[in-house]
Amino acid sequence: MTAQAKLKVTLVKSTIGRLDKHKACVTGLGLRKTGSSALVIDTPENRGMINKISYMLKVEEV
């Protein structure tokens, strides 16, 4: 078995006043407050959410 690639995602902008779909992507990635981070598996589904709200995130490969 190979280890799946992971991404560290950090929320750097607030969700106040954002579209509901963008807020859903934030919670789907496991983020809550500004400055919170989460490790997510690098899948097409997660990449799609990250691309949609890339203006609010900082992404690092782990």
PDB file of N, CA, C and O in Angstrom:
ATOM      1  N   MET A   1       0.833  -1.176   0.000  1.00  0.00           N
ATOM      2  CA  MET A   1       0.000   0.000   0.000  1.00  0.00           C
ATOM      3  C   MET A   1       0.884   1.248   0.000  1.00  0.00           C
ATOM      4  O   MET A   1       1.881   1.322   0.718  1.00  0.00           O
ATOM      5  N   THR A   2       0.501   2.209  -0.809  1.00  0.00           N
ATOM      6  CA  THR A   2       1.230   3.463  -0.831  1.00  0.00           C
ATOM      7  C   THR A   2       0.516   4.475   0.049  1.00  0.00           C
ATOM      8  O   THR A   2      -0.710   4.474   0.158  1.00  0.00           O
ATOM      9  N   ALA A   3       1.297   5.326   0.666  1.00  0.00           N
ATOM     10  CA  ALA A   3       0.713   6.376   1.505  1.00  0.00           C
ATOM     11  C   ALA A   3       0.085   7.433   0.606  1.00  0.00           C
ATOM     12  O   ALA A   3       0.697   7.875  -0.366  1.00  0.00           O
ATOM     13  N   GLN A   4      -1.133   7.832   0.935  1.00  0.00           N
ATOM     14  CA  GLN A   4      -1.817   8.842   0.142  1.00  0.00           C
ATOM     15  C   GLN A   4      -1.257  10.219   0.470  1.00  0.00           C
ATOM     16  O   GLN A   4      -0.939  10.515   1.622  1.00  0.00           O
ATOM     17  N   ALA A   5      -1.141  11.052  -0.554  1.00  0.00           N
ATOM     18  CA  ALA A   5      -0.642  12.404  -0.349  1.00  0.00           C
ATOM     19  C   ALA A   5      -1.646  13.200   0.478  1.00  0.00           C
ATOM     20  O   ALA A   5      -2.858  13.040   0.330  1.00  0.00           O
ATOM     21  N   LYS A   6      -1.126  14.056   1.347  1.00  0.00           N
ATOM     22  CA  LYS A   6      -2.000  14.875   2.184  1.00  0.00           C
ATOM     23  C   LYS A   6      -1.677  16.343   1.960  1.00  0.00           C
ATOM     24  O   LYS A   6      -0.563  16.711   1.586  1.00  0.00           O
ATOM     25  N   LEU A   7      -2.672  17.156   2.197  1.00  0.00           N
ATOM     26  CA  LEU A   7      -2.530  18.601   2.078  1.00  0.00           C
ATOM     27  C   LEU A   7      -2.899  19.246   3.410  1.00  0.00           C
ATOM     28  O   LEU A   7      -3.879  18.862   4.048  1.00  0.00           O
ATOM     29  N   LYS A   8      -2.105  20.227   3.819  1.00  0.00           N
ATOM     30  CA  LYS A   8      -2.451  21.010   5.006  1.00  0.00           C
ATOM     31  C   LYS A   8      -3.141  22.272   4.498  1.00  0.00           C
ATOM     32  O   LYS A   8      -2.549  23.065   3.767  1.00  0.00           O
ATOM     33  N   VAL A   9      -4.394  22.447   4.893  1.00  0.00           N
ATOM     34  CA  VAL A   9      -5.211  23.564   4.433  1.00  0.00           C
ATOM     35  C   VAL A   9      -5.464  24.488   5.619  1.00  0.00           C
ATOM     36  O   VAL A   9      -5.902  24.039   6.679  1.00  0.00           O
ATOM     37  N   THR A  10      -5.189  25.779   5.439  1.00  0.00           N
ATOM     38  CA  THR A  10      -5.381  26.775   6.495  1.00  0.00           C
ATOM     39  C   THR A  10      -6.325  27.852   5.996  1.00  0.00           C
ATOM     40  O   THR A  10      -6.150  28.379   4.897  1.00  0.00           O
ATOM     41  N   LEU A  11      -7.326  28.179   6.803  1.00  0.00           N
ATOM     42  CA  LEU A  11      -8.280  29.229   6.462  1.00  0.00           C
ATOM     43  C   LEU A  11      -7.680  30.574   6.864  1.00  0.00           C
ATOM     44  O   LEU A  11      -7.430  30.815   8.045  1.00  0.00           O
ATOM     45  N   VAL A  12      -7.448  31.457   5.879  1.00  0.00           N
ATOM     46  CA  VAL A  12      -6.810  32.739   6.175  1.00  0.00           C
ATOM     47  C   VAL A  12      -7.763  33.920   6.056  1.00  0.00           C
ATOM     48  O   VAL A  12      -7.430  35.018   6.501  1.00  0.00           O
ATOM     49  N   LYS A  13      -8.927  33.725   5.473  1.00  0.00           N
ATOM     50  CA  LYS A  13      -9.929  34.789   5.396  1.00  0.00           C
ATOM     51  C   LYS A  13     -11.230  34.303   6.013  1.00  0.00           C
ATOM     52  O   LYS A  13     -11.519  33.107   6.017  1.00  0.00           O
ATOM     53  N   SER A  14     -12.006  35.237   6.529  1.00  0.00           N
ATOM     54  CA  SER A  14     -13.258  34.925   7.203  1.00  0.00           C
ATOM     55  C   SER A  14     -14.327  34.463   6.213  1.00  0.00           C
ATOM     56  O   SER A  14     -14.277  34.786   5.027  1.00  0.00           O
ATOM     57  N   THR A  15     -15.290  33.701   6.725  1.00  0.00           N
ATOM     58  CA  THR A  15     -16.414  33.243   5.901  1.00  0.00           C
ATOM     59  C   THR A  15     -17.603  34.194   5.982  1.00  0.00           C
ATOM     60  O   THR A  15     -18.636  33.941   5.361  1.00  0.00           O
ATOM     61  N   ILE A  16     -17.474  35.282   6.737  1.00  0.00           N
ATOM     62  CA  ILE A  16     -18.579  36.233   6.882  1.00  0.00           C
ATOM     63  C   ILE A  16     -18.845  36.899   5.535  1.00  0.00           C
ATOM     64  O   ILE A  16     -17.934  37.428   4.900  1.00  0.00           O
ATOM     65  N   GLY A  17     -20.103  36.864   5.112  1.00  0.00           N
ATOM     66  CA  GLY A  17     -20.496  37.505   3.868  1.00  0.00           C
ATOM     67  C   GLY A  17     -20.179  36.718   2.615  1.00  0.00           C
ATOM     68  O   GLY A  17     -20.338  37.242   1.512  1.00  0.00           O
ATOM     69  N   ARG A  18     -19.738  35.484   2.742  1.00  0.00           N
ATOM     70  CA  ARG A  18     -19.398  34.649   1.586  1.00  0.00           C
ATOM     71  C   ARG A  18     -20.638  33.897   1.116  1.00  0.00           C
ATOM     72  O   ARG A  18     -21.641  33.826   1.827  1.00  0.00           O
ATOM     73  N   LEU A  19     -20.559  33.344  -0.075  1.00  0.00           N
ATOM     74  CA  LEU A  19     -21.655  32.536  -0.611  1.00  0.00           C
ATOM     75  C   LEU A  19     -21.844  31.285   0.230  1.00  0.00           C
ATOM     76  O   LEU A  19     -20.891  30.772   0.815  1.00  0.00           O
ATOM     77  N   ASP A  20     -23.083  30.793   0.289  1.00  0.00           N
ATOM     78  CA  ASP A  20     -23.373  29.581   1.069  1.00  0.00           C
ATOM     79  C   ASP A  20     -22.584  28.385   0.554  1.00  0.00           C
ATOM     80  O   ASP A  20     -22.140  27.553   1.345  1.00  0.00           O
ATOM     81  N   LYS A  21     -22.404  28.287  -0.747  1.00  0.00           N
ATOM     82  CA  LYS A  21     -21.635  27.168  -1.315  1.00  0.00           C
ATOM     83  C   LYS A  21     -20.178  27.228  -0.868  1.00  0.00           C
ATOM     84  O   LYS A  21     -19.554  26.192  -0.641  1.00  0.00           O
ATOM     85  N   HIS A  22     -19.638  28.430  -0.742  1.00  0.00           N
ATOM     86  CA  HIS A  22     -18.260  28.568  -0.304  1.00  0.00           C
ATOM     87  C   HIS A  22     -18.129  28.220   1.177  1.00  0.00           C
ATOM     88  O   HIS A  22     -17.145  27.605   1.587  1.00  0.00           O
ATOM     89  N   LYS A  23     -19.120  28.611   1.978  1.00  0.00           N
ATOM     90  CA  LYS A  23     -19.124  28.230   3.393  1.00  0.00           C
ATOM     91  C   LYS A  23     -19.205  26.714   3.549  1.00  0.00           C
ATOM     92  O   LYS A  23     -18.578  26.140   4.439  1.00  0.00           O
ATOM     93  N   ALA A  24     -19.986  26.067   2.674  1.00  0.00           N
ATOM     94  CA  ALA A  24     -20.113  24.614   2.716  1.00  0.00           C
ATOM     95  C   ALA A  24     -18.785  23.942   2.391  1.00  0.00           C
ATOM     96  O   ALA A  24     -18.450  22.915   2.981  1.00  0.00           O
ATOM     97  N   CYS A  25     -18.035  24.506   1.469  1.00  0.00           N
ATOM     98  CA  CYS A  25     -16.720  23.961   1.136  1.00  0.00           C
ATOM     99  C   CYS A  25     -15.768  24.083   2.322  1.00  0.00           C
ATOM    100  O   CYS A  25     -14.975  23.178   2.580  1.00  0.00           O
ATOM    101  N   VAL A  26     -15.846  25.194   3.038  1.00  0.00           N
ATOM    102  CA  VAL A  26     -14.984  25.397   4.213  1.00  0.00           C
ATOM    103  C   VAL A  26     -15.274  24.331   5.259  1.00  0.00           C
ATOM    104  O   VAL A  26     -14.347  23.711   5.782  1.00  0.00           O
ATOM    105  N   THR A  27     -16.546  24.109   5.570  1.00  0.00           N
ATOM    106  CA  THR A  27     -16.886  23.087   6.565  1.00  0.00           C
ATOM    107  C   THR A  27     -16.596  21.691   6.035  1.00  0.00           C
ATOM    108  O   THR A  27     -16.234  20.806   6.810  1.00  0.00           O
ATOM    109  N   GLY A  28     -16.745  21.476   4.745  1.00  0.00           N
ATOM    110  CA  GLY A  28     -16.442  20.177   4.151  1.00  0.00           C
ATOM    111  C   GLY A  28     -14.972  19.811   4.253  1.00  0.00           C
ATOM    112  O   GLY A  28     -14.619  18.633   4.313  1.00  0.00           O
ATOM    113  N   LEU A  29     -14.120  20.824   4.273  1.00  0.00           N
ATOM    114  CA  LEU A  29     -12.685  20.583   4.434  1.00  0.00           C
ATOM    115  C   LEU A  29     -12.289  20.456   5.900  1.00  0.00           C
ATOM    116  O   LEU A  29     -11.128  20.186   6.207  1.00  0.00           O
ATOM    117  N   GLY A  30     -13.241  20.646   6.805  1.00  0.00           N
ATOM    118  CA  GLY A  30     -12.968  20.479   8.232  1.00  0.00           C
ATOM    119  C   GLY A  30     -12.419  21.723   8.903  1.00  0.00           C
ATOM    120  O   GLY A  30     -11.764  21.633   9.941  1.00  0.00           O
ATOM    121  N   LEU A  31     -12.681  22.887   8.317  1.00  0.00           N
ATOM    122  CA  LEU A  31     -12.192  24.140   8.882  1.00  0.00           C
ATOM    123  C   LEU A  31     -13.315  24.838   9.629  1.00  0.00           C
ATOM    124  O   LEU A  31     -14.483  24.714   9.259  1.00  0.00           O
ATOM    125  N   ARG A  32     -12.963  25.579  10.688  1.00  0.00           N
ATOM    126  CA  ARG A  32     -13.971  26.271  11.487  1.00  0.00           C
ATOM    127  C   ARG A  32     -13.698  27.759  11.541  1.00  0.00           C
ATOM    128  O   ARG A  32     -14.418  28.547  10.927  1.00  0.00           O
ATOM    129  N   LYS A  33     -12.668  28.150  12.266  1.00  0.00           N
ATOM    130  CA  LYS A  33     -12.371  29.567  12.473  1.00  0.00           C
ATOM    131  C   LYS A  33     -11.251  30.020  11.540  1.00  0.00           C
ATOM    132  O   LYS A  33     -10.531  29.204  10.964  1.00  0.00           O
ATOM    133  N   THR A  34     -11.123  31.328  11.405  1.00  0.00           N
ATOM    134  CA  THR A  34      -9.994  31.882  10.676  1.00  0.00           C
ATOM    135  C   THR A  34      -8.709  31.483  11.395  1.00  0.00           C
ATOM    136  O   THR A  34      -8.598  31.630  12.612  1.00  0.00           O
ATOM    137  N   GLY A  35      -7.752  30.983  10.642  1.00  0.00           N
ATOM    138  CA  GLY A  35      -6.498  30.527  11.227  1.00  0.00           C
ATOM    139  C   GLY A  35      -6.463  29.046  11.537  1.00  0.00           C
ATOM    140  O   GLY A  35      -5.403  28.508  11.860  1.00  0.00           O
ATOM    141  N   SER A  36      -7.610  28.370  11.443  1.00  0.00           N
ATOM    142  CA  SER A  36      -7.631  26.934  11.725  1.00  0.00           C
ATOM    143  C   SER A  36      -7.053  26.162  10.537  1.00  0.00           C
ATOM    144  O   SER A  36      -7.141  26.602   9.391  1.00  0.00           O
ATOM    145  N   SER A  37      -6.467  25.012  10.832  1.00  0.00           N
ATOM    146  CA  SER A  37      -5.849  24.175   9.813  1.00  0.00           C
ATOM    147  C   SER A  37      -6.420  22.769   9.875  1.00  0.00           C
ATOM    148  O   SER A  37      -6.923  22.327  10.908  1.00  0.00           O
ATOM    149  N   ALA A  38      -6.331  22.074   8.742  1.00  0.00           N
ATOM    150  CA  ALA A  38      -6.781  20.686   8.688  1.00  0.00           C
ATOM    151  C   ALA A  38      -5.918  19.933   7.690  1.00  0.00           C
ATOM    152  O   ALA A  38      -5.471  20.500   6.693  1.00  0.00           O
ATOM    153  N   LEU A  39      -5.686  18.658   7.960  1.00  0.00           N
ATOM    154  CA  LEU A  39      -5.008  17.781   7.013  1.00  0.00           C
ATOM    155  C   LEU A  39      -6.077  17.029   6.229  1.00  0.00           C
ATOM    156  O   LEU A  39      -6.934  16.366   6.813  1.00  0.00           O
ATOM    157  N   VAL A  40      -6.022  17.135   4.909  1.00  0.00           N
ATOM    158  CA  VAL A  40      -6.988  16.445   4.061  1.00  0.00           C
ATOM    159  C   VAL A  40      -6.233  15.591   3.056  1.00  0.00           C
ATOM    160  O   VAL A  40      -5.117  15.922   2.653  1.00  0.00           O
ATOM    161  N   ILE A  41      -6.851  14.498   2.661  1.00  0.00           N
ATOM    162  CA  ILE A  41      -6.273  13.616   1.655  1.00  0.00           C
ATOM    163  C   ILE A  41      -6.420  14.272   0.290  1.00  0.00           C
ATOM    164  O   ILE A  41      -7.450  14.875  -0.013  1.00  0.00           O
ATOM    165  N   ASP A  42      -5.386  14.150  -0.527  1.00  0.00           N
ATOM    166  CA  ASP A  42      -5.375  14.781  -1.852  1.00  0.00           C
ATOM    167  C   ASP A  42      -6.210  13.939  -2.826  1.00  0.00           C
ATOM    168  O   ASP A  42      -5.691  13.059  -3.513  1.00  0.00           O
ATOM    169  N   THR A  43      -7.522  14.233  -2.867  1.00  0.00           N
ATOM    170  CA  THR A  43      -8.432  13.553  -3.785  1.00  0.00           C
ATOM    171  C   THR A  43      -9.028  14.589  -4.736  1.00  0.00           C
ATOM    172  O   THR A  43      -8.979  15.783  -4.441  1.00  0.00           O
ATOM    173  N   PRO A  44      -9.584  14.168  -5.857  1.00  0.00           N
ATOM    174  CA  PRO A  44     -10.218  15.127  -6.771  1.00  0.00           C
ATOM    175  C   PRO A  44     -11.344  15.919  -6.115  1.00  0.00           C
ATOM    176  O   PRO A  44     -11.539  17.093  -6.432  1.00  0.00           O
ATOM    177  N   GLU A  45     -12.081  15.296  -5.210  1.00  0.00           N
ATOM    178  CA  GLU A  45     -13.176  15.981  -4.530  1.00  0.00           C
ATOM    179  C   GLU A  45     -12.646  17.121  -3.651  1.00  0.00           C
ATOM    180  O   GLU A  45     -13.159  18.239  -3.688  1.00  0.00           O
ATOM    181  N   ASN A  46     -11.613  16.817  -2.863  1.00  0.00           N
ATOM    182  CA  ASN A  46     -11.027  17.838  -2.004  1.00  0.00           C
ATOM    183  C   ASN A  46     -10.344  18.925  -2.826  1.00  0.00           C
ATOM    184  O   ASN A  46     -10.405  20.101  -2.468  1.00  0.00           O
ATOM    185  N   ARG A  47      -9.693  18.543  -3.923  1.00  0.00           N
ATOM    186  CA  ARG A  47      -9.050  19.526  -4.795  1.00  0.00           C
ATOM    187  C   ARG A  47     -10.084  20.486  -5.382  1.00  0.00           C
ATOM    188  O   ARG A  47      -9.818  21.679  -5.524  1.00  0.00           O
ATOM    189  N   GLY A  48     -11.255  19.965  -5.720  1.00  0.00           N
ATOM    190  CA  GLY A  48     -12.313  20.813  -6.259  1.00  0.00           C
ATOM    191  C   GLY A  48     -12.776  21.838  -5.246  1.00  0.00           C
ATOM    192  O   GLY A  48     -12.979  23.002  -5.589  1.00  0.00           O
ATOM    193  N   MET A  49     -12.946  21.417  -3.995  1.00  0.00           N
ATOM    194  CA  MET A  49     -13.341  22.361  -2.946  1.00  0.00           C
ATOM    195  C   MET A  49     -12.248  23.390  -2.709  1.00  0.00           C
ATOM    196  O   MET A  49     -12.535  24.571  -2.513  1.00  0.00           O
ATOM    197  N   ILE A  50     -10.993  22.947  -2.726  1.00  0.00           N
ATOM    198  CA  ILE A  50      -9.870  23.860  -2.512  1.00  0.00           C
ATOM    199  C   ILE A  50      -9.797  24.879  -3.649  1.00  0.00           C
ATOM    200  O   ILE A  50      -9.570  26.064  -3.405  1.00  0.00           O
ATOM    201  N   ASN A  51      -9.987  24.429  -4.880  1.00  0.00           N
ATOM    202  CA  ASN A  51      -9.939  25.351  -6.019  1.00  0.00           C
ATOM    203  C   ASN A  51     -11.066  26.367  -5.965  1.00  0.00           C
ATOM    204  O   ASN A  51     -10.879  27.520  -6.354  1.00  0.00           O
ATOM    205  N   LYS A  52     -12.233  25.956  -5.490  1.00  0.00           N
ATOM    206  CA  LYS A  52     -13.387  26.853  -5.434  1.00  0.00           C
ATOM    207  C   LYS A  52     -13.170  27.991  -4.439  1.00  0.00           C
ATOM    208  O   LYS A  52     -13.593  29.120  -4.689  1.00  0.00           O
ATOM    209  N   ILE A  53     -12.521  27.708  -3.328  1.00  0.00           N
ATOM    210  CA  ILE A  53     -12.326  28.737  -2.302  1.00  0.00           C
ATOM    211  C   ILE A  53     -10.842  29.039  -2.103  1.00  0.00           C
ATOM    212  O   ILE A  53     -10.414  29.354  -0.992  1.00  0.00           O
ATOM    213  N   SER A  54     -10.069  28.946  -3.161  1.00  0.00           N
ATOM    214  CA  SER A  54      -8.619  29.146  -3.054  1.00  0.00           C
ATOM    215  C   SER A  54      -8.256  30.542  -2.563  1.00  0.00           C
ATOM    216  O   SER A  54      -7.191  30.732  -1.976  1.00  0.00           O
ATOM    217  N   TYR A  55      -9.133  31.523  -2.795  1.00  0.00           N
ATOM    218  CA  TYR A  55      -8.862  32.890  -2.352  1.00  0.00           C
ATOM    219  C   TYR A  55      -8.950  33.038  -0.838  1.00  0.00           C
ATOM    220  O   TYR A  55      -8.550  34.067  -0.294  1.00  0.00           O
ATOM    221  N   MET A  56      -9.470  32.020  -0.151  1.00  0.00           N
ATOM    222  CA  MET A  56      -9.612  32.072   1.300  1.00  0.00           C
ATOM    223  C   MET A  56      -8.604  31.170   2.016  1.00  0.00           C
ATOM    224  O   MET A  56      -8.529  31.181   3.244  1.00  0.00           O
ATOM    225  N   LEU A  57      -7.831  30.392   1.258  1.00  0.00           N
ATOM    226  CA  LEU A  57      -7.012  29.348   1.852  1.00  0.00           C
ATOM    227  C   LEU A  57      -5.518  29.534   1.601  1.00  0.00           C
ATOM    228  O   LEU A  57      -5.099  30.240   0.683  1.00  0.00           O
ATOM    229  N   LYS A  58      -4.736  28.877   2.447  1.00  0.00           N
ATOM    230  CA  LYS A  58      -3.318  28.669   2.218  1.00  0.00           C
ATOM    231  C   LYS A  58      -3.126  27.158   2.211  1.00  0.00           C
ATOM    232  O   LYS A  58      -3.533  26.483   3.156  1.00  0.00           O
ATOM    233  N   VAL A  59      -2.519  26.621   1.169  1.00  0.00           N
ATOM    234  CA  VAL A  59      -2.398  25.173   0.998  1.00  0.00           C
ATOM    235  C   VAL A  59      -0.925  24.786   0.950  1.00  0.00           C
ATOM    236  O   VAL A  59      -0.128  25.398   0.240  1.00  0.00           O
ATOM    237  N   GLU A  60      -0.577  23.747   1.729  1.00  0.00           N
ATOM    238  CA  GLU A  60       0.789  23.216   1.744  1.00  0.00           C
ATOM    239  C   GLU A  60       0.727  21.702   1.568  1.00  0.00           C
ATOM    240  O   GLU A  60      -0.172  21.046   2.093  1.00  0.00           O
ATOM    241  N   GLU A  61       1.689  21.153   0.825  1.00  0.00           N
ATOM    242  CA  GLU A  61       1.781  19.692   0.709  1.00  0.00           C
ATOM    243  C   GLU A  61       2.530  19.156   1.903  1.00  0.00           C
ATOM    244  O   GLU A  61       3.517  19.740   2.351  1.00  0.00           O
ATOM    245  N   VAL A  62       2.049  18.030   2.419  1.00  0.00           N
ATOM    246  CA  VAL A  62       2.682  17.405   3.595  1.00  0.00           C
ATOM    247  C   VAL A  62       3.230  16.065   3.192  1.00  0.00           C
ATOM    248  O   VAL A  62       3.806  15.359   4.020  1.00  0.00           O
TER     249      VAL A  62
END
